Amino acid sequence: MQPIAGDHRFPNAMIHFARAIGAARSGKVEAARRDVEEIEKIHQSLVTDKKQEAADGVDWLGKEAGAWLALAEGKGDDGVKTLRAVADEEDAEGDASDIPAREMLADMLLQMNRPEDALLEYEASLKSNPGRFNGLAGAAQAAEKLDKHEEAEGFYGKLLKSCAGSNSERPELRQARLMLASK
């Protein structure tokens, strides 16, 4: 996806955000870095134009994308620290973005093979954002890695219930069906 021509700074920041995270999670560090830099340029232009609310939103996007870039650069602890700060701020304001920062933090911790920490963050995120597909699936995966089978089954059960009637073959749903069928 390419940025939109013209003065569409916030939508373009969202495009760079998605691209940066995708690149970082795919190990494409330079591509992620370029998109994080573009987010920062957009942020600075909004600050210069005294569009503070939009600038604040873009700043959050930059911090979240920057956290994933840090992980891709081998600085996972820095990424965790950044995402934890964003998640704490988001919790304090009670205003989650499309993807809650606490859920992103849990995803990062799970990717770093820290399932115990990840499970705690997924559970916290699910309290304020109940029923989110990624949150339920991630919590189930973290519980499974910890051999907490009853917890994993509970999360997988909620996941399947939230997707009732779906014919999707997403891996998360296949794993949920497999685990619950073996009970």
N, C-alpha and C positions, 0 to 999 in steps of 0.2 A: 504494500500500500504506500502510495506516495503522498506527501503533503499537498494540501489544496492551494492553488494559486490565489493570490490576493491576501487581504488582511483577515485571515482566519486563524489567529494565533492560538486560541485555546483548542480548537479542533486539531490543529497541527501539533500542538504539544501532546495531545492524546495519541496521535499517530506515532510520534517519536517515542512516547512512553511504551506503547505496545511493541514497537519494533525493538526498542532497547532491551526490554525484558525478554522477548523472544530470542534475540541475538545472544544475550548474556546466558540464558538457560541452554542455548545450543553451543556454547563455547566460542562464539564469534565475538571476541573481546573488542576488537577494533571497531566493528560495526556498532556494537553497543555503546562504546565510548563516543562515537560520532553522534549518535542519537541523544545521549545524555547531554552532550555539549549543545546540541540544538535546543533542547528543553531549557537549558540555562540561558541561552541567547533570547529565547522567547520570554522567559521570566524577567530578564533585565529590561527588555523593551516595554513590558507592561509596567514595571516599576517606574521607568523613565516617563511613561505616559500617565502616571498616577492612577492606574487602574488596579488598585490594591487588592480588591477581592479576587479578581482573575489572577493576579500575580501570586497571591497566596495559594490558590489552587494549583497553579503550574509549579510552584515551589514544592508542594507535596509530591506531585508527579515526578519531579526531578530527584527528590530524596529517595522515593521508592525505586525508581529505575537505577539510581546510583547505588543503592544497596545490592541490587542484583548484579550490577557491574562489579562491585567489590567482591562478591562471591566468585564470579567468573575469573577475576584476577588473582584468586587464591587468598583473599582477605575476608573470609567468611565471617569471622568475629566482628569485623567492622560493619559488614552488611547487617548482621543480626542487631548490633547496637543501633544502627540507623533506623531499621524497621521497627525495633522496639520503641524507640522514641516517637516515631510517627504514630504507631499504634496507641501508645499511651495518650498522645495528644488527641487523636481521633476519639478515643474512649471518653476523655474528659469533655470534649465538645459534644459527644453523642451524635456525631454526624459521620457515618461511614460512607466511603466512596463506593463506587460500583463493586470494587473488590476490596473488602475490608483489609486494612493493613495488618491486623492481627492474624488474619487467615494467611496473608502472604508470608508473614513471619513464621507461621507454623509450616508452610510449604518449604521455606528455606531451611528450617531446622530439620525437617524430614529428609530433604535432599542431602543435608550434611550428616545424615545418619545419627541424628539425635532424637529418636522417636519419643523418649520420655518428655523432653522439653516440648516437642511438637504437639504431643497429645494435650498437654496443659494449655497450649495456645489455641489449638482447635476448639477445645471445650470452652474456653473463655470467649472465643469468637462466636461460637454457636449460641451462647447465651444472649448476645445482642443481635445476632443475625441467624436466627433458627432456620433450619431446613435448607441451608445452602448446599447444593450438590457437592461442590469442592470441599467444603468444610466437613460434611458427613463422610465423604469418601476418604479424605485425608485422615480424619480421626480414626476411622476403621483401620486404615493401613498402619497407622502408628500403633494402635492397640494390638494389631496382629503381630507386628514386629516385636512387641513386648511380651508376646504370649498371653495377652489378656483376651482370651477368646470370647468370653461372655460380653465384654465391652465391645469388641469388634463386631460380634453378632448383633448387638443392639444398634450400633451405628449403621451397619449394613441393612438391618431391618428398616430403619427410618429412611435410608436412602432408597430402598426399593419401594417403600410406601409412597414416598414423594414422587416417584417416577411411575406409579401404577398406571397401567395401560400403555406404557411405552414399549416399542419393539426395538429399542436401541440396543446395539451390541457394544456399547462402550466398555472398555476393559474393567472399569470400576463396577459396572453393573453385572458383568459376567462373573467377576470375583465374588460379589455379594451373593448372587444366585448359587454359585458353587459352594460357598461356605455354608449358607443356610440350608442347602439341599443335603449336605452331609450330616446334618443334625439328627 
